[in-house]
């Protein structure tokens, strides 16, 4: 790989790249706010708000299904929330 940071999603690692840009912009920025993502979705696919709501719900479902998949493997200890 010529650019070892190109496909990283972890900001803590990505920020170590000399090319890292902390700007919240569609062009050049590496860390977008939700508002910037919605603008991008609106521009490229239309109905950015609607697309974001759908993506957000799908992300919640993935998290929920992941926890359900391992619920029998997690110890339920008094006074703890897992």
C-alpha positions in Angstrom: 0.0 0.0 0.0 1.4 3.3 -1.0 -0.7 5.2 1.6 -1.1 3.2 4.8 -3.7 5.7 6.2 -6.0 5.7 3.2 -8.7 3.3 4.4 -8.4 3.7 8.2 -11.5 4.7 10.0 -10.0 5.1 13.5 -9.5 8.9 13.9 -6.8 8.4 16.6 -4.7 6.4 14.1 -5.7 8.4 11.0 -4.7 11.7 12.7 -1.1 10.6 12.8 -0.9 10.9 9.0 0.9 13.9 7.6 -2.1 14.4 5.2 -4.7 14.5 8.0 -7.1 17.4 7.7 -9.3 18.2 10.6 -11.6 20.5 8.6 -15.3 19.6 8.4 -15.6 19.9 4.7 -16.7 17.6 1.9 -13.5 18.3 0.0 -10.3 17.5 2.0 -11.8 17.1 5.4 -11.2 13.7 7.0 -13.6 14.0 10.0 -17.2 15.0 8.9 -20.0 16.1 11.2 -23.4 14.6 10.7 -24.5 17.9 9.1 -21.7 17.6 6.5 -22.7 14.0 5.8 -26.3 15.0 5.3 -25.3 17.7 2.9 -23.2 15.2 0.9 -26.0 12.7 0.8 -28.4 15.4 -0.3 -26.1 16.5 -3.1 -25.2 13.0 -4.3 -28.4 11.0 -3.6 -31.1 13.5 -2.8 -33.1 13.6 0.5 -30.0 13.7 2.7 -32.1 13.9 5.9 -34.1 10.9 4.9 -31.0 8.9 3.9 -29.3 9.8 7.2 -32.4 8.6 9.2 -32.3 5.3 7.4 -28.6 4.9 7.9 -28.9 5.8 11.6 -31.7 3.3 12.1 -29.6 0.6 10.3 -26.6 1.4 12.5 -28.8 1.0 15.6 -30.1 -2.3 14.4 -26.6 -3.6 13.8 -25.6 -2.6 17.4 -28.8 -4.2 18.8 -28.4 -7.4 16.8 -24.8 -7.7 17.9 -25.7 -7.4 21.6 -28.5 -9.9 21.1 -26.1 -12.4 19.4 -23.8 -12.5 22.5 -26.2 -11.8 25.3 -25.9 -15.4 26.6 -22.1 -15.1 26.7 -22.0 -11.9 28.8 -21.9 -12.4 32.6 -24.8 -10.5 34.3 -23.0 -9.2 37.4 -25.0 -7.3 40.1 -24.5 -3.5 40.0 -23.1 -3.6 36.4 -24.8 -2.8 33.1 -23.4 -4.7 30.2 
